[in-house]
C-alpha cells in the first residue's frame, strides 16, 4: 500500500498523457507547462497541503490541458466546499480522478464536458468527476492510475473513504468520499 501511495503521487506529478500532448504541440506550450510542472515537483509526499493549494493546482492543470488540446476541452466545475477550518489534504489526492477523465473521456463536445463537483465541510469531502464514455476502451477504469489511486486511498484513509467507479453506455463517473 505504501508503494501504491508513492506510485499514485508520482503518476499525478508526471501526467504521461499531458506530457505527450505538450510535446506533440511543441515549444509554444512549454513555458506554461514548465511553470506548472515545477510547482508539482516542489510537493512532498508526506507533507499535507491546504484544500486551497490543491484546488489552485487543479485550476492550473486545467489551464495547461486546455492550451494543449486545440481541438477543444470543455469543463464544468462546481465548487460547493465550505469549511470553517482549514482542511489539509495529501498532495495531489484529487488529481487521479481528473487525470483519468482528461485522458480517457470525450470532452470536446459542448453537450458532454468533463463535470467536476466538489462539496463537503471540515468533516467530509465529496468529489465527483464524470465524463463521456470512450467506447474504444475495454474497461473504463482498468488502468494502473486508478488502481494505484485506490490503494493510495486505502493507505491514507483506511475505513474513512469510499471510491465508487461506475459507467453506463454514455457516462463514466468516479465519486470519492473522505471522512476527516
LUMGU-597342 format. One record per residue (C-alpha): residue number from 1; residue in three letters; x, y, z. Coordinates in steps of 0.1 Angstrom, whole numbers, plus 5000, padded with zeros to 4 digits. Example, Ala and Ser with C-alpha at 12.3 -4.5 7.8 and 13.67 -1.06 7.14 Angstrom:
2
{gupa = 1	fise = Ala	east = 5123	north = 4955	up = 5078}
{gupa = 2	fise = Ser	east = 5137	north = 4989	up = 5071}
//
This chain:
180
{gupa = 1	fise = Unk	east = 5000	north = 5000	up = 5000}
{gupa = 2	fise = Unk	east = 5028	north = 5024	up = 5008}
{gupa = 3	fise = Unk	east = 5043	north = 5017	up = 4973}
{gupa = 4	fise = Unk	east = 5009	north = 5025	up = 4957}
{gupa = 5	fise = Unk	east = 5008	north = 5057	up = 4977}
{gupa = 6	fise = Unk	east = 5042	north = 5067	up = 4961}
{gupa = 7	fise = Unk	east = 5032	north = 5055	up = 4926}
{gupa = 8	fise = Unk	east = 4999	north = 5073	up = 4927}
{gupa = 9	fise = Unk	east = 5016	north = 5105	up = 4938}
{gupa = 10	fise = Unk	east = 5043	north = 5101	up = 4912}
{gupa = 11	fise = Unk	east = 5017	north = 5095	up = 4884}
{gupa = 12	fise = Unk	east = 4999	north = 5127	up = 4894}
{gupa = 13	fise = Unk	east = 5032	north = 5147	up = 4894}
{gupa = 14	fise = Unk	east = 5042	north = 5133	up = 4860}
{gupa = 15	fise = Unk	east = 5010	north = 5131	up = 4840}
{gupa = 16	fise = Unk	east = 5021	north = 5110	up = 4809}
{gupa = 17	fise = Unk	east = 4990	north = 5120	up = 4789}
{gupa = 18	fise = Unk	east = 4997	north = 5157	up = 4795}
{gupa = 19	fise = Unk	east = 5034	north = 5154	up = 4788}
{gupa = 20	fise = Unk	east = 5026	north = 5136	up = 4754}
{gupa = 21	fise = Unk	east = 5002	north = 5164	up = 4745}
{gupa = 22	fise = Unk	east = 5027	north = 5191	up = 4754}
{gupa = 23	fise = Unk	east = 5055	north = 5175	up = 4734}
{gupa = 24	fise = Unk	east = 5032	north = 5169	up = 4705}
{gupa = 25	fise = Unk	east = 5021	north = 5206	up = 4704}
{gupa = 26	fise = Unk	east = 5057	north = 5218	up = 4706}
{gupa = 27	fise = Unk	east = 5076	north = 5246	up = 4723}
{gupa = 28	fise = Unk	east = 5047	north = 5271	up = 4722}
{gupa = 29	fise = Unk	east = 5032	north = 5254	up = 4753}
{gupa = 30	fise = Unk	east = 5064	north = 5248	up = 4772}
{gupa = 31	fise = Unk	east = 5066	north = 5279	up = 4794}
{gupa = 32	fise = Unk	east = 5032	north = 5273	up = 4810}
{gupa = 33	fise = Unk	east = 5038	north = 5236	up = 4814}
{gupa = 34	fise = Unk	east = 5073	north = 5241	up = 4829}
{gupa = 35	fise = Unk	east = 5060	north = 5265	up = 4855}
{gupa = 36	fise = Unk	east = 5032	north = 5241	up = 4864}
{gupa = 37	fise = Unk	east = 5055	north = 5211	up = 4865}
{gupa = 38	fise = Unk	east = 5079	north = 5230	up = 4887}
{gupa = 39	fise = Unk	east = 5052	north = 5236	up = 4913}
{gupa = 40	fise = Unk	east = 5043	north = 5199	up = 4912}
{gupa = 41	fise = Unk	east = 5079	north = 5188	up = 4917}
{gupa = 42	fise = Unk	east = 5081	north = 5210	up = 4949}
{gupa = 43	fise = Unk	east = 5054	north = 5190	up = 4965}
{gupa = 44	fise = Unk	east = 5064	north = 5164	up = 4991}
{gupa = 45	fise = Unk	east = 5046	north = 5131	up = 4995}
{gupa = 46	fise = Unk	east = 5043	north = 5131	up = 5033}
{gupa = 47	fise = Unk	east = 5035	north = 5169	up = 5037}
{gupa = 48	fise = Unk	east = 4998	north = 5177	up = 5035}
{gupa = 49	fise = Unk	east = 4987	north = 5209	up = 5019}
{gupa = 50	fise = Unk	east = 4956	north = 5231	up = 5022}
{gupa = 51	fise = Unk	east = 4925	north = 5225	up = 5002}
{gupa = 52	fise = Unk	east = 4930	north = 5259	up = 4986}
{gupa = 53	fise = Unk	east = 4965	north = 5249	up = 4974}
{gupa = 54	fise = Unk	east = 4951	north = 5216	up = 4959}
{gupa = 55	fise = Unk	east = 4924	north = 5235	up = 4941}
{gupa = 56	fise = Unk	east = 4948	north = 5261	up = 4928}
{gupa = 57	fise = Unk	east = 4970	north = 5233	up = 4913}
{gupa = 58	fise = Unk	east = 4939	north = 5218	up = 4897}
{gupa = 59	fise = Unk	east = 4930	north = 5251	up = 4882}
{gupa = 60	fise = Unk	east = 4965	north = 5254	up = 4867}
{gupa = 61	fise = Unk	east = 4963	north = 5219	up = 4854}
{gupa = 62	fise = Unk	east = 4930	north = 5227	up = 4836}
{gupa = 63	fise = Unk	east = 4946	north = 5258	up = 4821}
{gupa = 64	fise = Unk	east = 4976	north = 5238	up = 4807}
{gupa = 65	fise = Unk	east = 4953	north = 5210	up = 4795}
{gupa = 66	fise = Unk	east = 4931	north = 5235	up = 4777}
{gupa = 67	fise = Unk	east = 4961	north = 5250	up = 4759}
{gupa = 68	fise = Unk	east = 4974	north = 5216	up = 4750}
{gupa = 69	fise = Unk	east = 4941	north = 5205	up = 4734}
{gupa = 70	fise = Unk	east = 4934	north = 5228	up = 4705}
{gupa = 71	fise = Unk	east = 4905	north = 5207	up = 4692}
{gupa = 72	fise = Unk	east = 4887	north = 5215	up = 4724}
{gupa = 73	fise = Unk	east = 4885	north = 5209	up = 4761}
{gupa = 74	fise = Unk	east = 4853	north = 5216	up = 4779}
{gupa = 75	fise = Unk	east = 4849	north = 5215	up = 4817}
{gupa = 76	fise = Unk	east = 4820	north = 5222	up = 4840}
{gupa = 77	fise = Unk	east = 4834	north = 5229	up = 4875}
{gupa = 78	fise = Unk	east = 4812	north = 5233	up = 4906}
{gupa = 79	fise = Unk	east = 4828	north = 5240	up = 4940}
{gupa = 80	fise = Unk	east = 4805	north = 5240	up = 4969}
{gupa = 81	fise = Unk	east = 4831	north = 5230	up = 4995}
{gupa = 82	fise = Unk	east = 4826	north = 5250	up = 5027}
{gupa = 83	fise = Unk	east = 4846	north = 5247	up = 5058}
{gupa = 84	fise = Unk	east = 4851	north = 5269	up = 5089}
{gupa = 85	fise = Unk	east = 4885	north = 5253	up = 5095}
{gupa = 86	fise = Unk	east = 4914	north = 5249	up = 5071}
{gupa = 87	fise = Unk	east = 4912	north = 5214	up = 5056}
{gupa = 88	fise = Unk	east = 4946	north = 5197	up = 5049}
{gupa = 89	fise = Unk	east = 4949	north = 5171	up = 5022}
{gupa = 90	fise = Unk	east = 4977	north = 5148	up = 5010}
{gupa = 91	fise = Unk	east = 4992	north = 5165	up = 4979}
{gupa = 92	fise = Unk	east = 4975	north = 5157	up = 4945}
{gupa = 93	fise = Unk	east = 4949	north = 5135	up = 4961}
{gupa = 94	fise = Unk	east = 4922	north = 5149	up = 4938}
{gupa = 95	fise = Unk	east = 4943	north = 5146	up = 4906}
{gupa = 96	fise = Unk	east = 4940	north = 5109	up = 4896}
{gupa = 97	fise = Unk	east = 4902	north = 5111	up = 4890}
{gupa = 98	fise = Unk	east = 4906	north = 5142	up = 4869}
{gupa = 99	fise = Unk	east = 4936	north = 5129	up = 4850}
{gupa = 100	fise = Unk	east = 4916	north = 5098	up = 4842}
{gupa = 101	fise = Unk	east = 4887	north = 5118	up = 4828}
{gupa = 102	fise = Unk	east = 4910	north = 5141	up = 4807}
{gupa = 103	fise = Unk	east = 4930	north = 5112	up = 4793}
{gupa = 104	fise = Unk	east = 4902	north = 5087	up = 4787}
{gupa = 105	fise = Unk	east = 4870	north = 5107	up = 4781}
{gupa = 106	fise = Unk	east = 4855	north = 5126	up = 4753}
{gupa = 107	fise = Unk	east = 4854	north = 5161	up = 4765}
{gupa = 108	fise = Unk	east = 4854	north = 5183	up = 4734}
{gupa = 109	fise = Unk	east = 4817	north = 5183	up = 4728}
{gupa = 110	fise = Unk	east = 4796	north = 5211	up = 4743}
{gupa = 111	fise = Unk	east = 4769	north = 5186	up = 4754}
{gupa = 112	fise = Unk	east = 4795	north = 5164	up = 4771}
{gupa = 113	fise = Unk	east = 4821	north = 5183	up = 4791}
{gupa = 114	fise = Unk	east = 4840	north = 5168	up = 4820}
{gupa = 115	fise = Unk	east = 4818	north = 5176	up = 4850}
{gupa = 116	fise = Unk	east = 4835	north = 5181	up = 4884}
{gupa = 117	fise = Unk	east = 4817	north = 5187	up = 4916}
{gupa = 118	fise = Unk	east = 4833	north = 5193	up = 4950}
{gupa = 119	fise = Unk	east = 4813	north = 5196	up = 4982}
{gupa = 120	fise = Unk	east = 4817	north = 5190	up = 5018}
{gupa = 121	fise = Unk	east = 4829	north = 5205	up = 5051}
{gupa = 122	fise = Unk	east = 4857	north = 5201	up = 5076}
{gupa = 123	fise = Unk	east = 4843	north = 5167	up = 5084}
{gupa = 124	fise = Unk	east = 4836	north = 5151	up = 5050}
{gupa = 125	fise = Unk	east = 4847	north = 5157	up = 5014}
{gupa = 126	fise = Unk	east = 4827	north = 5146	up = 4983}
{gupa = 127	fise = Unk	east = 4844	north = 5148	up = 4950}
{gupa = 128	fise = Unk	east = 4827	north = 5136	up = 4918}
{gupa = 129	fise = Unk	east = 4842	north = 5135	up = 4883}
{gupa = 130	fise = Unk	east = 4821	north = 5124	up = 4852}
{gupa = 131	fise = Unk	east = 4828	north = 5123	up = 4815}
{gupa = 132	fise = Unk	east = 4815	north = 5109	up = 4783}
{gupa = 133	fise = Unk	east = 4824	north = 5072	up = 4779}
{gupa = 134	fise = Unk	east = 4852	north = 5063	up = 4755}
{gupa = 135	fise = Unk	east = 4837	north = 5033	up = 4737}
{gupa = 136	fise = Unk	east = 4871	north = 5022	up = 4725}
{gupa = 137	fise = Unk	east = 4883	north = 5013	up = 4760}
{gupa = 138	fise = Unk	east = 4877	north = 4977	up = 4771}
{gupa = 139	fise = Unk	east = 4873	north = 4987	up = 4808}
{gupa = 140	fise = Unk	east = 4866	north = 5023	up = 4817}
{gupa = 141	fise = Unk	east = 4885	north = 5021	up = 4850}
{gupa = 142	fise = Unk	east = 4910	north = 4993	up = 4842}
{gupa = 143	fise = Unk	east = 4941	north = 5015	up = 4844}
{gupa = 144	fise = Unk	east = 4971	north = 5015	up = 4868}
{gupa = 145	fise = Unk	east = 4964	north = 5051	up = 4875}
{gupa = 146	fise = Unk	east = 4931	north = 5042	up = 4891}
{gupa = 147	fise = Unk	east = 4944	north = 5010	up = 4908}
{gupa = 148	fise = Unk	east = 4973	north = 5029	up = 4924}
{gupa = 149	fise = Unk	east = 4949	north = 5056	up = 4935}
{gupa = 150	fise = Unk	east = 4925	north = 5031	up = 4950}
{gupa = 151	fise = Unk	east = 4954	north = 5017	up = 4970}
{gupa = 152	fise = Unk	east = 4967	north = 5051	up = 4980}
{gupa = 153	fise = Unk	east = 4933	north = 5060	up = 4994}
{gupa = 154	fise = Unk	east = 4932	north = 5027	up = 5014}
{gupa = 155	fise = Unk	east = 4967	north = 5035	up = 5028}
{gupa = 156	fise = Unk	east = 4959	north = 5071	up = 5037}
{gupa = 157	fise = Unk	east = 4923	north = 5068	up = 5047}
{gupa = 158	fise = Unk	east = 4916	north = 5033	up = 5059}
{gupa = 159	fise = Unk	east = 4880	north = 5028	up = 5068}
{gupa = 160	fise = Unk	east = 4874	north = 5066	up = 5062}
{gupa = 161	fise = Unk	east = 4868	north = 5067	up = 5025}
{gupa = 162	fise = Unk	east = 4848	north = 5053	up = 4996}
{gupa = 163	fise = Unk	east = 4856	north = 5054	up = 4959}
{gupa = 164	fise = Unk	east = 4827	north = 5045	up = 4936}
{gupa = 165	fise = Unk	east = 4835	north = 5039	up = 4900}
{gupa = 166	fise = Unk	east = 4807	north = 5032	up = 4876}
{gupa = 167	fise = Unk	east = 4799	north = 5037	up = 4839}
{gupa = 168	fise = Unk	east = 4770	north = 5030	up = 4816}
{gupa = 169	fise = Unk	east = 4768	north = 5033	up = 4778}
{gupa = 170	fise = Unk	east = 4771	north = 5072	up = 4780}
{gupa = 171	fise = Unk	east = 4787	north = 5083	up = 4812}
{gupa = 172	fise = Unk	east = 4817	north = 5073	up = 4833}
{gupa = 173	fise = Unk	east = 4816	north = 5086	up = 4869}
{gupa = 174	fise = Unk	east = 4840	north = 5084	up = 4898}
{gupa = 175	fise = Unk	east = 4828	north = 5095	up = 4932}
{gupa = 176	fise = Unk	east = 4852	north = 5099	up = 4962}
{gupa = 177	fise = Unk	east = 4841	north = 5104	up = 4998}
{gupa = 178	fise = Unk	east = 4866	north = 5111	up = 5025}
{gupa = 179	fise = Unk	east = 4858	north = 5114	up = 5062}
{gupa = 180	fise = Unk	east = 4882	north = 5135	up = 5082}
//
